[in-house]
Amino acid sequence: MAIRGYFHAFLDLFYPRTCLHCNRNLNRSYELYLCKGCTKGISYVSNTHCIRCGAALGPHSLSTMQEGCTVCKGRYFPYATTTSVTYYDGVMKTLIHKFKYSKQKFLSRTLNDIMLAQDTVKETIQNIDVIVPVPLHWIKKMYRGFNQSELLAWGIHQYFSKPILLNNLCRVKNTASQTRLSKKQRQANIHNAFRVNNPKMFQEKRILLVDDVLTTGVTASECSKKLKQSGAKSVHLLVLATAPDRGPRYAS
């Protein structure tokens, strides 16, 4: 521990560290990327959310895997359950933006640690046969240098020793960014964007579909449809962060 402390102190002389969210100086501390205050400020999704659609629920609301909640009751979902770890705001929004759009690949370890520390993730993974990340088109992956969902999926694979399947579910359409699109525009944008190369690899499998952010759920739904069409027994969605105001207008 002492050697590690001296090493960080030496690096701090030449490469001063600041919190990625609030820019507070991190020299003379063991926090690498976030200060203690910002770490405590991460908004985690509590157990009071719908297991089917992921919408936040009140303390007296009910939700079941079959019926869902008042938000999603009567709606069709190609995925069976939704597990969200944090809310996509504040600290998490900063980290994910820097991870994806500033090409700060080193943050994958921090984000994986946040995800894997949650009991809901451990419960979800118990009955999973294979892990599948939401794919990026090869052009976008080449530009970014990595697929953020794939890095999250690798962390889950290494921690739980569950099989991971890459490049069988693939994105064949280089879609425009979904960030500023409405739900209707997202649906048109993502239509026929995915393909399964070898459906037999997914037959009768309980699949964990991994993504970084859940907003409208359009991308996750399109991927899940392809997996179900390929013979998957069930698809269970796991996301690092979900839109904080997911409700009726976000269910998909």
N, C-alpha and C positions, 0 to 999 in steps of 0.2 A: 504493500500500500504506500509506503514511504517513497519507494522508487517511482511509482506512478505519479505521486504528488510532485516530486522534483521534475519529472518529465513534462508535466503540464505547466509547471511554473516556468520552465525553460522555453517552451513553445509560446507562452503568453508574452514573453519579452519581445518576440518578433511578430507574432500573429495574435494580437489582442482579440479576445472572444467577447461577443455580446449576445444577449438573448435574441433569438430570431424573431420574437414577437414584440417585445417592448424596448429592445436595444439596450437594456441594462448591462453594465459591465459584469462579465463573469470571471474575470481574473481572480485568482486565489479561491476558487470554488471548484467543486467536482462536477457541477452541472456543465455538460458539454454544449447544449444547444438552447435550453430553456432555463430561466431562473426559477427559483422555488415558487414564487408567486404565480407565475404563468402556468407552471406545472399543476398547481392546485386549482387554477382557473379553468382547466379543461372541463367541458360540460359532457358528462356521461349520460347515456340513455339508461333510465331506470328500468326495473322490471315491469313497470306499469305501461307497457306498450303492447300493441296488438301483435301477436306472434305471426299472424297471417300477412298483414300489410305493413307493419312497422309504425303505424300512426300512434302518436302519444295518446294515452288514455287518462281519464280522471281516476281518482282513488276508488270510486265506486263503480267503474265501468267493468264490463265483462268481455272476455275474448276467448274464442276457442279456435283450434286449427281448422275445424270443419266450417263453422259459421262466421268466423272472424269477429269484427266489432261493428259498431253502428256506422263507422266510416266505410267499411268494405263489405258489409253484409249484402249478399245478393250479387256481388260482382265476381267475375271470373278472373282467376290469377293462374298463370302457367307455373308459377313457383308455389310450393306448399307452405313455406314459412319464410319469415324475414327476421334476421338478427342484425341490429345496428348497435355499434359500440359507443359512438360519441355523436354529438350534434355538430353540424357543419357551420360553425360560427366561431368568432373570437380566435383563440389560440389554434384550434384545429384547422380553421380555414387558412390561417397564415402558413402553418406547416405544410398542408397539402398543396397550396399554391406554389410554395417554394420548391417542394418535392417535384411537382409535375412540370411547372412552367419555367422554373429557373434551373432545371436539370440538376438539382441537388440530390443525387441518388443516395448519398450517404444517410439521408433521413429515413430510408426504408427500415433500418434497424430500429430506430426510435418509434416509428409508427407501428411496426410489428410488435414491439414490446407493449405498447398501449393496447393493442388488440388482444394479444395473447394473455394478458393479465386478467381478463374479464371472465367470470364464471359462466356467463351466457354463451360465450364462444366454446368453452370446454363442453358444455352440455350439448350444444348444436353438433359438434364434431363427432360425438360418440357413435352415432348411427349412420355415418357417412361412408360410402364406398370409395369415392374418388373426388379429388379437388380439381376444379376447372376455373381458371381466371377469365374474366371478360377480355376478349382479345382486342388488340389495336391493329389497324391496317399497317402493312409492312412499311409504307412510306412514312407514316406518322411515327412509327416505332424507330425507324432509322433516324429521323430528325431529332426525336427526343432522346434517343439512346437507350431506352428501356420502356417496358410496359409496366406502369405502376401497379396494376392489379396482379400482374404476374409475380412481381417481387413480394407482394403481400401473400400471395398464394404459396410461394416458396417458403416463406417463414412459417406458415401453418403446416406445410408438409414436413419441414424439418423438426418442428416441435412435437407434432402428434404422430409422425411416421405413417401418415396416410398417403396413398398413391396420388400422384398428380399427373394430369394429362394436358399436354401443351400441343398446340397446332392442329388439334382435331376439330375443335370449334374455332373457326377462323373468320376474320372480317374481310370480306371480298369487295366491299364498297368503301372508298376513302371519303367518308362523310365529313361535312362541315362541322365545326365545333357546335355542341349542343348548348353551350353556356347561355346564350342570349335568345334562344328560341323558345316559343311557347310550346305547350304540350302537343298541340295539333301539328305544329311545324316539326317537332322532334319525331313524331310518329312517321311523318312523310319522309323525313331525312334518314331515318334508320331502317325503313322498310326494305327488306331483302338485302340487308347489309351483311348478314352472317350465313355461313354454310358449315355443315358437318362433313368432313372428308370420309370418315369411316364410321357409319352409324352403329355397326356391331360393337364397337368399343364402349358405347354408352348404353347398350341394351340391358334392361333390368338393374341399372345402377342407381343408387341414391347419390345424387351429385350435389356437392357444395359449390355453388357459383359465387365467386369472389370478385368484388368491385370496391373501388375506393370511396365513391360518393353516390348516395341515392337522393335524387330530387323528385322527378316525376315517375321514375320507375320504368320508363319506356324502353331504355336499353336492356335492362334486366329482363323485362317481359319478352322482348324479341329474342334474346339469347335462350331463355327458358323454353320458348315455343319450339325452337330448333332442336333443343335437347330432348324435349318430350316427343317430338315427331320422330326422333331417332331411336325411340324405345326406352328412354330413361324411365325408371320406376317413379322417381320423384326428384324435384329440384328444390334446394334450400339455399336461399340467398343470404350471404354474409357481406356486410358493408362496414367499412371503417367509420364512415360518418354519414349522417342523414340530415336532410334539410330540417331546421328546427321547427318550421311551421307546417310539416306534413299533415295534411288533413284531407277532407273530401275532394278538394280540387287537385290534390297530388296523387290520389290513389289511381292505380292503373293496372 
